[in-house]
Amino acid sequence: MTSQELEYVGFWPRVGASLIDTVLLGIIIWPILTVFYGESYWLSGSFVQGPMDFLLSWIFPAVAVILFWVVKKATPGKMAISAKIVDAKTGNAASSGQLIGRYLAYYLSLIPACLGFIWVAFDDRKQGWHDKLSGTVVVRKRNREPKPVTFKG
């Protein structure tokens, strides 16, 4: 696919993709946390309530997201909007190092007040700080045509 066939993915589609990913992770993680820690888990003010909490809330999401990025170039949310993460210079697949760095840079994008994520809305290449730091961009096919709906009757 040539660069003329691609477009940068903007803020709102990426917010939607993140919401999809968050819900999917929640469907997997929240019931397991409840089994391990009981209903009181959700009322606690503790940042991390134990090793299983740390594993499920911090390690599992990081590993899952990075694996999806490496294997599919996208998380399920990004796949739902037909987006993928690529190297900003070449448009080829981002390296594993870039993708790990991108995930770690998410934490920098959170500070202050999620400004690094909001940056996507104003940047010419729709890059958040995590994209800029890792040398990646999020792209999708330009002029995607909706698939026709057919009814069987």
Secondary structure, DSSP 8 states (H G I E B T S, - for coil): --GGGEEE--HHHHHHHHHHHHHHHHHHHHHHHHHHH-GGGGG---S--SHHHHIIIIIHHHHHHHHHHHHHSS-HHHHHTTEEEEETTTSSB--HHHHHHHHHHHHHHHTTTTHHHHGGGT-TT---HHHHHHTEEEEEESS----------
